[in-house]
Amino acid sequence: MSAVIEVDALRVRLGRREILQGISCRLGVSGAGKAIGLLGPNGAGKSTLIQTLLGFHKPSAGRARILGFDCHTQAREVKARIGYMPENDSFIGNMTAVAFLRLMGEISGLPKAAALEKAHEVLFHVGLGESRYREIGTYSLGMKQMAKLAQAIVHGPELVILDEPTNGLDPAARQRMLQLIKEMKEQHGMNVLLCSHLLTDVEQVCDEVVILKDGQIVHQADLEAERKSNRRFVQLDVIGDDRGLAAALREVGAEGVSEAPGEWRIVLPADVEIGSLWRVASRERLQIRKLTHRRDTLEEIFLKAVGHIRRTPGDTPAEVPAHGRL
């Protein structure tokens, strides 16, 4: 089955530095309407990967493909099928929004009449219909973000690359942006590559995630499968001698990792009741100070991948990358 994005032993050198160091992955294999999260600390190579997929950087080795087309040798075919929302503003400030979107639609290959029609339609869709005749230079930050999204989808691309789409948005505008991204993939069948430093955004809208560090892929995760697993995540803080707690948890089918003395992250399978933790604590003569449900599983994946925590509950020793050990 073909992938939306495929990179094979990809190396990209900028000056004397090799930014991407032989990365390989296949993303969006399961078909249209998928969202892929691109994560990594500053300097990991995320922007270089995006620019390479857009055809702006020539690989020094390996190759990158989008929708089956080579990003370097078949750049015209690639660019006809993708939309791009950059992190930084790239507007013509004295143009109205509708004129700018019409121009972007025409550049993307739409006939003039169709480009104008789509410009009006998309601006209403993102909530800028009443402001479409205003100059973009007069827009607020939130409105500019929506205008950037509009120009990325005006031509109906198969893949949309979004670089920090919720930057600077207030909570309501951020939720509106995330809802639009969900609609793009679920209702319009668009594939999305979302680059964001906000893990909650990625967890909310993405089906899979790839994590870069120092120009290498350090983790890939299927978030869709994780959501279907029905596992529950618990933060448990106890007082007392907890050296036997890990073994006691395994006896009832749970898995726990101690972050610090008395502080535990625990995975409960669907068939293990939360009450079993109280019984385990009682047998181990531990006093429970706090017990709360958690939802930051993607944060754990990220921190483990970039080496800030040793492991997460449910890992086997083989699953812990060498660079992730403390």
Number of C-alpha atoms within 10 A of each C-alpha: 6 14 18 24 22 22 22 15 15 21 24 24 16 13 7 6 8 15 21 27 18 19 20 16 15 15 22 22 13 11 14 18 20 25 27 25 26 24 24 25 15 12 13 20 23 24 17 19 24 20 13 22 27 20 20 14 17 18 20 15 15 14 23 28 22 25 18 15 19 19 26 19 14 14 17 13 15 23 19 16 17 24 25 21 23 18 17 12 13 10 15 13 14 12 15 18 30 28 20 22 29 26 18 21 25 18 14 20 13 18 13 14 11 14 24 21 16 22 28 20 16 22 23 15 13 17 15 21 16 9 16 20 14 16 17 22 15 12 15 9 15 17 18 19 26 24 26 23 25 26 24 24 25 25 26 21 21 22 30 24 25 24 21 18 24 23 16 12 17 12 10 8 16 18 14 17 21 17 13 18 23 21 15 21 21 15 11 14 18 23 25 30 24 24 25 21 18 13 16 15 20 23 20 12 23 23 21 22 26 20 21 25 20 18 21 19 21 20 18 19 16 13 21 15 11 14 12 8 11 12 14 19 20 19 16 20 19 18 15 13 13 19 12 9 21 16 12 19 19 11 11 15 14 23 23 24 18 19 13 8 13 19 17 22 19 24 23 23 16 12 10 15 14 15 8 15 21 15 13 16 19 12 11 16 14 19 16 16 11 11 15 10 14 14 13 12 18 17 14 16 19 23 18 21 26 21 19 14 16 18 24 22 18 14 12 9 8 7 10 16 16 11 13 16 14 9
